Amino acid sequence: MSGKAEEIKGRVKEEAGVITNDEHLKQEGKIDQASGKIKQATDKVVNKVRDAAKAMPDSQGDSQNDQMKVRRRSHQRLAAVLRI
């Protein structure tokens, strides 16, 4: 489920909890909203890292090219780790 969808689901749960006076449901809704916001923020970071890795030039001197490949791999690994 996308971050935005999870955030919306949380809002619905929270409102349902308010209407039914169910504290547990309200808390679940707040947790879902927070989780959705975290997913959205993580996706933004992953996309920025991915874009930065793609923007790196492919052809330079041998040692510079090797350094760029290492950086690109590092960025890709970071993007993979941040993808939760």
PyMOL Python script that loads the backbone (N, CA, C, O; Angstrom):
from pymol import cmd

cmd.read_pdbstr("""\
ATOM      1  N   MET A   1       0.850  -1.166   0.000  1.00  0.00           N
ATOM      2  CA  MET A   1       0.000   0.000   0.000  1.00  0.00           C
ATOM      3  C   MET A   1       0.905   1.241   0.000  1.00  0.00           C
ATOM      4  O   MET A   1       1.927   1.274   0.685  1.00  0.00           O
ATOM      5  N   SER A   2       0.524   2.228  -0.754  1.00  0.00           N
ATOM      6  CA  SER A   2       1.331   3.442  -0.826  1.00  0.00           C
ATOM      7  C   SER A   2       1.220   4.228   0.480  1.00  0.00           C
ATOM      8  O   SER A   2       0.305   4.021   1.277  1.00  0.00           O
ATOM      9  N   GLY A   3       2.164   5.119   0.672  1.00  0.00           N
ATOM     10  CA  GLY A   3       2.150   5.931   1.880  1.00  0.00           C
ATOM     11  C   GLY A   3       0.909   6.793   1.981  1.00  0.00           C
ATOM     12  O   GLY A   3       0.316   6.922   3.053  1.00  0.00           O
ATOM     13  N   LYS A   4       0.514   7.389   0.852  1.00  0.00           N
ATOM     14  CA  LYS A   4      -0.668   8.262   0.853  1.00  0.00           C
ATOM     15  C   LYS A   4      -1.925   7.450   1.175  1.00  0.00           C
ATOM     16  O   LYS A   4      -2.779   7.901   1.938  1.00  0.00           O
ATOM     17  N   ALA A   5      -2.036   6.267   0.600  1.00  0.00           N
ATOM     18  CA  ALA A   5      -3.207   5.420   0.855  1.00  0.00           C
ATOM     19  C   ALA A   5      -3.264   5.017   2.326  1.00  0.00           C
ATOM     20  O   ALA A   5      -4.339   4.981   2.925  1.00  0.00           O
ATOM     21  N   GLU A   6      -2.104   4.715   2.903  1.00  0.00           N
ATOM     22  CA  GLU A   6      -2.075   4.326   4.311  1.00  0.00           C
ATOM     23  C   GLU A   6      -2.456   5.517   5.210  1.00  0.00           C
ATOM     24  O   GLU A   6      -3.130   5.355   6.226  1.00  0.00           O
ATOM     25  N   GLU A   7      -2.012   6.697   4.813  1.00  0.00           N
ATOM     26  CA  GLU A   7      -2.366   7.895   5.577  1.00  0.00           C
ATOM     27  C   GLU A   7      -3.878   8.127   5.535  1.00  0.00           C
ATOM     28  O   GLU A   7      -4.489   8.441   6.556  1.00  0.00           O
ATOM     29  N   ILE A   8      -4.470   7.974   4.369  1.00  0.00           N
ATOM     30  CA  ILE A   8      -5.921   8.156   4.224  1.00  0.00           C
ATOM     31  C   ILE A   8      -6.671   7.096   5.020  1.00  0.00           C
ATOM     32  O   ILE A   8      -7.661   7.392   5.689  1.00  0.00           O
ATOM     33  N   LYS A   9      -6.185   5.852   4.941  1.00  0.00           N
ATOM     34  CA  LYS A   9      -6.805   4.771   5.723  1.00  0.00           C
ATOM     35  C   LYS A   9      -6.780   5.121   7.208  1.00  0.00           C
ATOM     36  O   LYS A   9      -7.745   4.870   7.930  1.00  0.00           O
ATOM     37  N   GLY A  10      -5.669   5.701   7.656  1.00  0.00           N
ATOM     38  CA  GLY A  10      -5.547   6.097   9.059  1.00  0.00           C
ATOM     39  C   GLY A  10      -6.537   7.178   9.442  1.00  0.00           C
ATOM     40  O   GLY A  10      -7.109   7.154  10.531  1.00  0.00           O
ATOM     41  N   ARG A  11      -6.737   8.127   8.537  1.00  0.00           N
ATOM     42  CA  ARG A  11      -7.719   9.189   8.813  1.00  0.00           C
ATOM     43  C   ARG A  11      -9.119   8.597   8.968  1.00  0.00           C
ATOM     44  O   ARG A  11      -9.872   8.977   9.864  1.00  0.00           O
ATOM     45  N   VAL A  12      -9.451   7.658   8.079  1.00  0.00           N
ATOM     46  CA  VAL A  12     -10.773   7.018   8.136  1.00  0.00           C
ATOM     47  C   VAL A  12     -10.929   6.257   9.449  1.00  0.00           C
ATOM     48  O   VAL A  12     -11.967   6.348  10.106  1.00  0.00           O
ATOM     49  N   LYS A  13      -9.889   5.500   9.833  1.00  0.00           N
ATOM     50  CA  LYS A  13      -9.952   4.749  11.086  1.00  0.00           C
ATOM     51  C   LYS A  13     -10.105   5.683  12.279  1.00  0.00           C
ATOM     52  O   LYS A  13     -10.903   5.435  13.183  1.00  0.00           O
ATOM     53  N   GLU A  14      -9.330   6.756  12.266  1.00  0.00           N
ATOM     54  CA  GLU A  14      -9.399   7.689  13.385  1.00  0.00           C
ATOM     55  C   GLU A  14     -10.800   8.296  13.497  1.00  0.00           C
ATOM     56  O   GLU A  14     -11.357   8.382  14.592  1.00  0.00           O
ATOM     57  N   GLU A  15     -11.360   8.710  12.378  1.00  0.00           N
ATOM     58  CA  GLU A  15     -12.720   9.270  12.397  1.00  0.00           C
ATOM     59  C   GLU A  15     -13.742   8.235  12.851  1.00  0.00           C
ATOM     60  O   GLU A  15     -14.666   8.556  13.599  1.00  0.00           O
ATOM     61  N   ALA A  16     -13.578   6.996  12.401  1.00  0.00           N
ATOM     62  CA  ALA A  16     -14.488   5.930  12.835  1.00  0.00           C
ATOM     63  C   ALA A  16     -14.387   5.749  14.346  1.00  0.00           C
ATOM     64  O   ALA A  16     -15.390   5.521  15.021  1.00  0.00           O
ATOM     65  N   GLY A  17     -13.171   5.851  14.867  1.00  0.00           N
ATOM     66  CA  GLY A  17     -12.974   5.745  16.304  1.00  0.00           C
ATOM     67  C   GLY A  17     -13.629   6.889  17.060  1.00  0.00           C
ATOM     68  O   GLY A  17     -14.174   6.693  18.147  1.00  0.00           O
ATOM     69  N   VAL A  18     -13.575   8.085  16.484  1.00  0.00           N
ATOM     70  CA  VAL A  18     -14.215   9.242  17.104  1.00  0.00           C
ATOM     71  C   VAL A  18     -15.737   9.046  17.124  1.00  0.00           C
ATOM     72  O   VAL A  18     -16.394   9.272  18.140  1.00  0.00           O
ATOM     73  N   ILE A  19     -16.270   8.625  15.989  1.00  0.00           N
ATOM     74  CA  ILE A  19     -17.719   8.445  15.873  1.00  0.00           C
ATOM     75  C   ILE A  19     -18.222   7.362  16.819  1.00  0.00           C
ATOM     76  O   ILE A  19     -19.262   7.524  17.458  1.00  0.00           O
ATOM     77  N   THR A  20     -17.480   6.254  16.908  1.00  0.00           N
ATOM     78  CA  THR A  20     -17.910   5.127  17.747  1.00  0.00           C
ATOM     79  C   THR A  20     -17.378   5.213  19.170  1.00  0.00           C
ATOM     80  O   THR A  20     -17.657   4.345  19.997  1.00  0.00           O
ATOM     81  N   ASN A  21     -16.605   6.268  19.455  1.00  0.00           N
ATOM     82  CA  ASN A  21     -15.988   6.445  20.773  1.00  0.00           C
ATOM     83  C   ASN A  21     -15.084   5.265  21.123  1.00  0.00           C
ATOM     84  O   ASN A  21     -15.075   4.800  22.263  1.00  0.00           O
ATOM     85  N   ASP A  22     -14.333   4.788  20.146  1.00  0.00           N
ATOM     86  CA  ASP A  22     -13.424   3.655  20.308  1.00  0.00           C
ATOM     87  C   ASP A  22     -11.982   4.178  20.312  1.00  0.00           C
ATOM     88  O   ASP A  22     -11.424   4.490  19.260  1.00  0.00           O
ATOM     89  N   GLU A  23     -11.387   4.269  21.507  1.00  0.00           N
ATOM     90  CA  GLU A  23     -10.033   4.815  21.653  1.00  0.00           C
ATOM     91  C   GLU A  23      -8.999   3.973  20.899  1.00  0.00           C
ATOM     92  O   GLU A  23      -8.071   4.513  20.297  1.00  0.00           O
ATOM     93  N   HIS A  24      -9.168   2.652  20.937  1.00  0.00           N
ATOM     94  CA  HIS A  24      -8.231   1.763  20.253  1.00  0.00           C
ATOM     95  C   HIS A  24      -8.225   2.032  18.745  1.00  0.00           C
ATOM     96  O   HIS A  24      -7.162   2.094  18.127  1.00  0.00           O
ATOM     97  N   LEU A  25      -9.383   2.187  18.171  1.00  0.00           N
ATOM     98  CA  LEU A  25      -9.492   2.454  16.735  1.00  0.00           C
ATOM     99  C   LEU A  25      -8.897   3.825  16.393  1.00  0.00           C
ATOM    100  O   LEU A  25      -8.251   3.980  15.357  1.00  0.00           O
ATOM    101  N   LYS A  26      -9.111   4.800  17.250  1.00  0.00           N
ATOM    102  CA  LYS A  26      -8.512   6.124  17.025  1.00  0.00           C
ATOM    103  C   LYS A  26      -6.989   6.030  17.024  1.00  0.00           C
ATOM    104  O   LYS A  26      -6.324   6.625  16.176  1.00  0.00           O
ATOM    105  N   GLN A  27      -6.442   5.278  17.978  1.00  0.00           N
ATOM    106  CA  GLN A  27      -4.990   5.131  18.056  1.00  0.00           C
ATOM    107  C   GLN A  27      -4.441   4.391  16.833  1.00  0.00           C
ATOM    108  O   GLN A  27      -3.398   4.767  16.298  1.00  0.00           O
ATOM    109  N   GLU A  28      -5.133   3.352  16.396  1.00  0.00           N
ATOM    110  CA  GLU A  28      -4.728   2.641  15.177  1.00  0.00           C
ATOM    111  C   GLU A  28      -4.688   3.605  13.991  1.00  0.00           C
ATOM    112  O   GLU A  28      -3.771   3.563  13.171  1.00  0.00           O
ATOM    113  N   GLY A  29      -5.685   4.461  13.916  1.00  0.00           N
ATOM    114  CA  GLY A  29      -5.748   5.435  12.836  1.00  0.00           C
ATOM    115  C   GLY A  29      -4.565   6.390  12.863  1.00  0.00           C
ATOM    116  O   GLY A  29      -3.984   6.702  11.824  1.00  0.00           O
ATOM    117  N   LYS A  30      -4.214   6.851  14.052  1.00  0.00           N
ATOM    118  CA  LYS A  30      -3.073   7.760  14.177  1.00  0.00           C
ATOM    119  C   LYS A  30      -1.773   7.056  13.794  1.00  0.00           C
ATOM    120  O   LYS A  30      -0.904   7.651  13.156  1.00  0.00           O
ATOM    121  N   ILE A  31      -1.645   5.803  14.179  1.00  0.00           N
ATOM    122  CA  ILE A  31      -0.451   5.032  13.825  1.00  0.00           C
ATOM    123  C   ILE A  31      -0.375   4.840  12.311  1.00  0.00           C
ATOM    124  O   ILE A  31       0.691   5.001  11.719  1.00  0.00           O
ATOM    125  N   ASP A  32      -1.493   4.499  11.689  1.00  0.00           N
ATOM    126  CA  ASP A  32      -1.518   4.331  10.237  1.00  0.00           C
ATOM    127  C   ASP A  32      -1.150   5.632   9.518  1.00  0.00           C
ATOM    128  O   ASP A  32      -0.438   5.615   8.514  1.00  0.00           O
ATOM    129  N   GLN A  33      -1.639   6.748  10.037  1.00  0.00           N
ATOM    130  CA  GLN A  33      -1.310   8.040   9.427  1.00  0.00           C
ATOM    131  C   GLN A  33       0.191   8.313   9.522  1.00  0.00           C
ATOM    132  O   GLN A  33       0.817   8.732   8.548  1.00  0.00           O
ATOM    133  N   ALA A  34       0.757   8.072  10.694  1.00  0.00           N
ATOM    134  CA  ALA A  34       2.198   8.298  10.879  1.00  0.00           C
ATOM    135  C   ALA A  34       3.008   7.378   9.978  1.00  0.00           C
ATOM    136  O   ALA A  34       3.997   7.797   9.377  1.00  0.00           O
ATOM    137  N   SER A  35       2.588   6.135   9.890  1.00  0.00           N
ATOM    138  CA  SER A  35       3.279   5.177   9.026  1.00  0.00           C
ATOM    139  C   SER A  35       3.222   5.618   7.564  1.00  0.00           C
ATOM    140  O   SER A  35       4.209   5.505   6.837  1.00  0.00           O
ATOM    141  N   GLY A  36       2.085   6.111   7.145  1.00  0.00           N
ATOM    142  CA  GLY A  36       1.939   6.590   5.774  1.00  0.00           C
ATOM    143  C   GLY A  36       2.841   7.777   5.489  1.00  0.00           C
ATOM    144  O   GLY A  36       3.433   7.870   4.414  1.00  0.00           O
ATOM    145  N   LYS A  37       2.947   8.690   6.457  1.00  0.00           N
ATOM    146  CA  LYS A  37       3.819   9.850   6.278  1.00  0.00           C
ATOM    147  C   LYS A  37       5.286   9.429   6.210  1.00  0.00           C
ATOM    148  O   LYS A  37       6.065   9.978   5.431  1.00  0.00           O
ATOM    149  N   ILE A  38       5.648   8.456   7.031  1.00  0.00           N
ATOM    150  CA  ILE A  38       7.025   7.955   7.006  1.00  0.00           C
ATOM    151  C   ILE A  38       7.331   7.306   5.655  1.00  0.00           C
ATOM    152  O   ILE A  38       8.399   7.529   5.085  1.00  0.00           O
ATOM    153  N   LYS A  39       6.400   6.510   5.149  1.00  0.00           N
ATOM    154  CA  LYS A  39       6.605   5.881   3.837  1.00  0.00           C
ATOM    155  C   LYS A  39       6.777   6.936   2.744  1.00  0.00           C
ATOM    156  O   LYS A  39       7.628   6.791   1.866  1.00  0.00           O
ATOM    157  N   GLN A  40       5.976   7.987   2.798  1.00  0.00           N
ATOM    158  CA  GLN A  40       6.072   9.045   1.792  1.00  0.00           C
ATOM    159  C   GLN A  40       7.432   9.736   1.870  1.00  0.00           C
ATOM    160  O   GLN A  40       8.057  10.001   0.843  1.00  0.00           O
ATOM    161  N   ALA A  41       7.887  10.028   3.087  1.00  0.00           N
ATOM    162  CA  ALA A  41       9.180  10.691   3.255  1.00  0.00           C
ATOM    163  C   ALA A  41      10.314   9.783   2.782  1.00  0.00           C
ATOM    164  O   ALA A  41      11.262  10.244   2.146  1.00  0.00           O
ATOM    165  N   THR A  42      10.213   8.497   3.094  1.00  0.00           N
ATOM    166  CA  THR A  42      11.231   7.540   2.666  1.00  0.00           C
ATOM    167  C   THR A  42      11.270   7.447   1.144  1.00  0.00           C
ATOM    168  O   THR A  42      12.347   7.399   0.550  1.00  0.00           O
ATOM    169  N   ASP A  43      10.111   7.422   0.522  1.00  0.00           N
ATOM    170  CA  ASP A  43      10.059   7.367  -0.940  1.00  0.00           C
ATOM    171  C   ASP A  43      10.721   8.591  -1.563  1.00  0.00           C
ATOM    172  O   ASP A  43      11.400   8.480  -2.584  1.00  0.00           O
ATOM    173  N   LYS A  44      10.527   9.754  -0.952  1.00  0.00           N
ATOM    174  CA  LYS A  44      11.157  10.970  -1.474  1.00  0.00           C
ATOM    175  C   LYS A  44      12.677  10.866  -1.402  1.00  0.00           C
ATOM    176  O   LYS A  44      13.376  11.230  -2.348  1.00  0.00           O
ATOM    177  N   VAL A  45      13.187  10.365  -0.270  1.00  0.00           N
ATOM    178  CA  VAL A  45      14.638  10.218  -0.110  1.00  0.00           C
ATOM    179  C   VAL A  45      15.179   9.214  -1.117  1.00  0.00           C
ATOM    180  O   VAL A  45      16.196   9.459  -1.764  1.00  0.00           O
ATOM    181  N   VAL A  46      14.499   8.090  -1.245  1.00  0.00           N
ATOM    182  CA  VAL A  46      14.930   7.062  -2.193  1.00  0.00           C
ATOM    183  C   VAL A  46      14.963   7.625  -3.611  1.00  0.00           C
ATOM    184  O   VAL A  46      15.918   7.390  -4.350  1.00  0.00           O
ATOM    185  N   ASN A  47      13.941   8.356  -3.987  1.00  0.00           N
ATOM    186  CA  ASN A  47      13.896   8.931  -5.331  1.00  0.00           C
ATOM    187  C   ASN A  47      15.014   9.943  -5.552  1.00  0.00           C
ATOM    188  O   ASN A  47      15.601   9.987  -6.633  1.00  0.00           O
ATOM    189  N   LYS A  48      15.319  10.761  -4.537  1.00  0.00           N
ATOM    190  CA  LYS A  48      16.400  11.732  -4.674  1.00  0.00           C
ATOM    191  C   LYS A  48      17.747  11.039  -4.812  1.00  0.00           C
ATOM    192  O   LYS A  48      18.580  11.447  -5.621  1.00  0.00           O
ATOM    193  N   VAL A  49      17.960  10.000  -4.029  1.00  0.00           N
ATOM    194  CA  VAL A  49      19.218   9.248  -4.124  1.00  0.00           C
ATOM    195  C   VAL A  49      19.322   8.582  -5.486  1.00  0.00           C
ATOM    196  O   VAL A  49      20.377   8.609  -6.119  1.00  0.00           O
ATOM    197  N   ARG A  50      18.229   7.988  -5.935  1.00  0.00           N
ATOM    198  CA  ARG A  50      18.216   7.327  -7.237  1.00  0.00           C
ATOM    199  C   ARG A  50      18.495   8.337  -8.359  1.00  0.00           C
ATOM    200  O   ARG A  50      19.270   8.055  -9.273  1.00  0.00           O
ATOM    201  N   ASP A  51      17.865   9.507  -8.286  1.00  0.00           N
ATOM    202  CA  ASP A  51      18.089  10.544  -9.294  1.00  0.00           C
ATOM    203  C   ASP A  51      19.533  11.018  -9.286  1.00  0.00           C
ATOM    204  O   ASP A  51      20.125  11.245 -10.341  1.00  0.00           O
ATOM    205  N   ALA A  52      20.103  11.168  -8.083  1.00  0.00           N
ATOM    206  CA  ALA A  52      21.497  11.605  -7.980  1.00  0.00           C
ATOM    207  C   ALA A  52      22.428  10.561  -8.579  1.00  0.00           C
ATOM    208  O   ALA A  52      23.407  10.905  -9.241  1.00  0.00           O
ATOM    209  N   ALA A  53      22.126   9.286  -8.347  1.00  0.00           N
ATOM    210  CA  ALA A  53      22.962   8.218  -8.906  1.00  0.00           C
ATOM    211  C   ALA A  53      22.860   8.196 -10.426  1.00  0.00           C
ATOM    212  O   ALA A  53      23.857   7.967 -11.111  1.00  0.00           O
ATOM    213  N   LYS A  54      21.677   8.428 -10.952  1.00  0.00           N
ATOM    214  CA  LYS A  54      21.493   8.436 -12.410  1.00  0.00           C
ATOM    215  C   LYS A  54      22.159   9.651 -13.056  1.00  0.00           C
ATOM    216  O   LYS A  54      22.604   9.581 -14.202  1.00  0.00           O
ATOM    217  N   ALA A  55      22.227  10.757 -12.327  1.00  0.00           N
ATOM    218  CA  ALA A  55      22.779  11.990 -12.879  1.00  0.00           C
ATOM    219  C   ALA A  55      24.304  11.977 -12.944  1.00  0.00           C
ATOM    220  O   ALA A  55      24.907  12.840 -13.583  1.00  0.00           O
ATOM    221  N   MET A  56      24.922  11.012 -12.291  1.00  0.00           N
ATOM    222  CA  MET A  56      26.383  10.949 -12.307  1.00  0.00           C
ATOM    223  C   MET A  56      26.864  10.597 -13.704  1.00  0.00           C
ATOM    224  O   MET A  56      26.297   9.715 -14.350  1.00  0.00           O
ATOM    225  N   PRO A  57      27.910  11.280 -14.183  1.00  0.00           N
ATOM    226  CA  PRO A  57      28.413  11.004 -15.531  1.00  0.00           C
ATOM    227  C   PRO A  57      28.974   9.584 -15.636  1.00  0.00           C
ATOM    228  O   PRO A  57      29.550   9.056 -14.685  1.00  0.00           O
ATOM    229  N   ASP A  58      28.792   8.986 -16.805  1.00  0.00           N
ATOM    230  CA  ASP A  58      29.247   7.609 -17.022  1.00  0.00           C
ATOM    231  C   ASP A  58      30.681   7.523 -17.521  1.00  0.00           C
ATOM    232  O   ASP A  58      31.386   6.569 -17.191  1.00  0.00           O
ATOM    233  N   SER A  59      31.124   8.486 -18.299  1.00  0.00           N
ATOM    234  CA  SER A  59      32.461   8.358 -18.882  1.00  0.00           C
ATOM    235  C   SER A  59      33.371   9.477 -18.411  1.00  0.00           C
ATOM    236  O   SER A  59      33.121  10.656 -18.663  1.00  0.00           O
ATOM    237  N   GLN A  60      34.432   9.081 -17.723  1.00  0.00           N
ATOM    238  CA  GLN A  60      35.477   9.998 -17.285  1.00  0.00           C
ATOM    239  C   GLN A  60      36.775   9.216 -17.338  1.00  0.00           C
ATOM    240  O   GLN A  60      36.825   8.117 -17.890  1.00  0.00           O
ATOM    241  N   GLY A  61      37.832   9.789 -16.758  1.00  0.00           N
ATOM    242  CA  GLY A  61      39.094   9.062 -16.695  1.00  0.00           C
ATOM    243  C   GLY A  61      38.912   7.766 -15.945  1.00  0.00           C
ATOM    244  O   GLY A  61      37.944   7.608 -15.201  1.00  0.00           O
ATOM    245  N   ASP A  62      39.839   6.828 -16.132  1.00  0.00           N
ATOM    246  CA  ASP A  62      39.688   5.500 -15.527  1.00  0.00           C
ATOM    247  C   ASP A  62      39.489   5.551 -14.015  1.00  0.00           C
ATOM    248  O   ASP A  62      38.543   4.956 -13.498  1.00  0.00           O
ATOM    249  N   SER A  63      40.369   6.255 -13.299  1.00  0.00           N
ATOM    250  CA  SER A  63      40.235   6.270 -11.846  1.00  0.00           C
ATOM    251  C   SER A  63      38.967   7.023 -11.427  1.00  0.00           C
ATOM    252  O   SER A  63      38.280   6.615 -10.490  1.00  0.00           O
ATOM    253  N   GLN A  64      38.662   8.113 -12.119  1.00  0.00           N
ATOM    254  CA  GLN A  64      37.442   8.851 -11.792  1.00  0.00           C
ATOM    255  C   GLN A  64      36.214   8.018 -12.127  1.00  0.00           C
ATOM    256  O   GLN A  64      35.228   8.031 -11.390  1.00  0.00           O
ATOM    257  N   ASN A  65      36.275   7.300 -13.230  1.00  0.00           N
ATOM    258  CA  ASN A  65      35.151   6.456 -13.624  1.00  0.00           C
ATOM    259  C   ASN A  65      34.926   5.364 -12.583  1.00  0.00           C
ATOM    260  O   ASN A  65      33.785   5.062 -12.234  1.00  0.00           O
ATOM    261  N   ASP A  66      36.007   4.774 -12.089  1.00  0.00           N
ATOM    262  CA  ASP A  66      35.882   3.742 -11.058  1.00  0.00           C
ATOM    263  C   ASP A  66      35.288   4.329  -9.779  1.00  0.00           C
ATOM    264  O   ASP A  66      34.453   3.696  -9.132  1.00  0.00           O
ATOM    265  N   GLN A  67      35.717   5.533  -9.417  1.00  0.00           N
ATOM    266  CA  GLN A  67      35.178   6.182  -8.224  1.00  0.00           C
ATOM    267  C   GLN A  67      33.683   6.448  -8.383  1.00  0.00           C
ATOM    268  O   GLN A  67      32.907   6.267  -7.445  1.00  0.00           O
ATOM    269  N   MET A  68      33.295   6.873  -9.565  1.00  0.00           N
ATOM    270  CA  MET A  68      31.885   7.154  -9.814  1.00  0.00           C
ATOM    271  C   MET A  68      31.057   5.874  -9.735  1.00  0.00           C
ATOM    272  O   MET A  68      29.941   5.885  -9.215  1.00  0.00           O
ATOM    273  N   LYS A  69      31.597   4.777 -10.248  1.00  0.00           N
ATOM    274  CA  LYS A  69      30.877   3.505 -10.182  1.00  0.00           C
ATOM    275  C   LYS A  69      30.676   3.094  -8.725  1.00  0.00           C
ATOM    276  O   LYS A  69      29.602   2.625  -8.347  1.00  0.00           O
ATOM    277  N   VAL A  70      31.712   3.273  -7.915  1.00  0.00           N
ATOM    278  CA  VAL A  70      31.606   2.929  -6.502  1.00  0.00           C
ATOM    279  C   VAL A  70      30.548   3.805  -5.827  1.00  0.00           C
ATOM    280  O   VAL A  70      29.729   3.307  -5.056  1.00  0.00           O
ATOM    281  N   ARG A  71      30.566   5.099  -6.115  1.00  0.00           N
ATOM    282  CA  ARG A  71      29.565   6.002  -5.540  1.00  0.00           C
ATOM    283  C   ARG A  71      28.160   5.629  -5.980  1.00  0.00           C
ATOM    284  O   ARG A  71      27.223   5.618  -5.182  1.00  0.00           O
ATOM    285  N   ARG A  72      28.030   5.325  -7.259  1.00  0.00           N
ATOM    286  CA  ARG A  72      26.716   4.964  -7.786  1.00  0.00           C
ATOM    287  C   ARG A  72      26.198   3.706  -7.085  1.00  0.00           C
ATOM    288  O   ARG A  72      25.030   3.643  -6.700  1.00  0.00           O
ATOM    289  N   ARG A  73      27.072   2.704  -6.922  1.00  0.00           N
ATOM    290  CA  ARG A  73      26.667   1.476  -6.233  1.00  0.00           C
ATOM    291  C   ARG A  73      26.283   1.778  -4.787  1.00  0.00           C
ATOM    292  O   ARG A  73      25.326   1.212  -4.259  1.00  0.00           O
ATOM    293  N   SER A  74      27.037   2.675  -4.154  1.00  0.00           N
ATOM    294  CA  SER A  74      26.721   3.046  -2.769  1.00  0.00           C
ATOM    295  C   SER A  74      25.353   3.702  -2.689  1.00  0.00           C
ATOM    296  O   SER A  74      24.565   3.406  -1.790  1.00  0.00           O
ATOM    297  N   HIS A  75      25.073   4.595  -3.632  1.00  0.00           N
ATOM    298  CA  HIS A  75      23.767   5.259  -3.656  1.00  0.00           C
ATOM    299  C   HIS A  75      22.652   4.249  -3.911  1.00  0.00           C
ATOM    300  O   HIS A  75      21.580   4.328  -3.311  1.00  0.00           O
ATOM    301  N   GLN A  76      22.914   3.308  -4.799  1.00  0.00           N
ATOM    302  CA  GLN A  76      21.894   2.295  -5.102  1.00  0.00           C
ATOM    303  C   GLN A  76      21.644   1.412  -3.899  1.00  0.00           C
ATOM    304  O   GLN A  76      20.501   1.045  -3.627  1.00  0.00           O
ATOM    305  N   ARG A  77      22.690   1.068  -3.179  1.00  0.00           N
ATOM    306  CA  ARG A  77      22.523   0.250  -1.972  1.00  0.00           C
ATOM    307  C   ARG A  77      21.727   1.023  -0.925  1.00  0.00           C
ATOM    308  O   ARG A  77      20.831   0.474  -0.285  1.00  0.00           O
ATOM    309  N   LEU A  78      22.064   2.307  -0.756  1.00  0.00           N
ATOM    310  CA  LEU A  78      21.341   3.133   0.199  1.00  0.00           C
ATOM    311  C   LEU A  78      19.868   3.214  -0.174  1.00  0.00           C
ATOM    312  O   LEU A  78      18.994   3.113   0.686  1.00  0.00           O
ATOM    313  N   ALA A  79      19.600   3.396  -1.466  1.00  0.00           N
ATOM    314  CA  ALA A  79      18.208   3.456  -1.926  1.00  0.00           C
ATOM    315  C   ALA A  79      17.493   2.141  -1.621  1.00  0.00           C
ATOM    316  O   ALA A  79      16.323   2.140  -1.237  1.00  0.00           O
ATOM    317  N   ALA A  80      18.200   1.021  -1.794  1.00  0.00           N
ATOM    318  CA  ALA A  80      17.591  -0.283  -1.538  1.00  0.00           C
ATOM    319  C   ALA A  80      17.330  -0.463  -0.042  1.00  0.00           C
ATOM    320  O   ALA A  80      16.308  -1.033   0.341  1.00  0.00           O
ATOM    321  N   VAL A  81      18.237   0.013   0.798  1.00  0.00           N
ATOM    322  CA  VAL A  81      18.061  -0.112   2.236  1.00  0.00           C
ATOM    323  C   VAL A  81      16.915   0.760   2.717  1.00  0.00           C
ATOM    324  O   VAL A  81      16.139   0.352   3.581  1.00  0.00           O
ATOM    325  N   LEU A  82      16.808   1.945   2.167  1.00  0.00           N
ATOM    326  CA  LEU A  82      15.749   2.858   2.586  1.00  0.00           C
ATOM    327  C   LEU A  82      14.379   2.425   2.099  1.00  0.00           C
ATOM    328  O   LEU A  82      13.361   2.857   2.641  1.00  0.00           O
ATOM    329  N   ARG A  83      14.342   1.579   1.085  1.00  0.00           N
ATOM    330  CA  ARG A  83      13.060   1.078   0.559  1.00  0.00           C
ATOM    331  C   ARG A  83      12.544   0.042   1.534  1.00  0.00           C
ATOM    332  O   ARG A  83      13.019  -1.093   1.569  1.00  0.00           O
ATOM    333  N   ILE A  84      11.579   0.442   2.312  1.00  0.00           N
ATOM    334  CA  ILE A  84      11.063  -0.431   3.386  1.00  0.00           C
ATOM    335  C   ILE A  84       9.850  -1.164   2.917  1.00  0.00           C
ATOM    336  O   ILE A  84       9.270  -1.945   3.671  1.00  0.00           O
TER     337      ILE A  84
END
""", "prot")
cmd.dss("prot")
cmd.show_as("cartoon", "prot")
cmd.util.cbc("prot")
cmd.orient("prot")
